Amino acid sequence: MLRWTVIFVVLAIIAAIFGFGGIAAGAASIAKILFFIFVVLFIISLIAGRKSV
């Protein structure tokens, strides 16, 4: 999931460089959503890993 976040961030940066504002904003918002989902899943997996031990 973190890989997809990086891909969308790079896509947003490239689109912003070439002047495609709408595409850059869409890719940046998708990257932000994926990043927060990744962080939440990471925290849940840390909590679940500690309880099983």
N, C-alpha and C positions, 0 to 999 in steps of 0.2 A: 504494500500500500504506500509506503514511503517513496518507492520508485515512481509511482504514478504522480505523487505530489511534485517530485522534482521535474518530471516530464512536463507537467502543466505549468510550473513556474518558468521553465526554460521557454516553453511555447509562448507564454505571456510576455516575457522579455523580448523575444524575437519579434512578436507581433507589434509590441510597443515601439521598437526601433524602426520598423518599417511603416509605422503610422496607422496601423489598424487598431484603433482605440476600442471598438466594440468587442473584437475578438480577444484583445489583450485583457479587457475587464472580465470577460466570461471565463477565460482560462485562469485568471488570477483568483476569481471567486471559487472555481472548482478546486484549485490547489489549496485554498484556505480551508474549505470544507473537508477535503481528504486529509489534510494535516491534523485537524482537530479530531477526526474519527480515529486516525492513527494514534494520537496521544491518549485518547480515552481507552482504546483497546490495549495499549501498552500498560497503562496504569492498572486496568482490570487484570491483565495477565500477571503483573507483579504481585498484586494482592492475592490472587488465586494461587500463585506459586508458593507464597509464604504460608498460607493456611494449610496446604497439603503436606508440608514437611513437619 
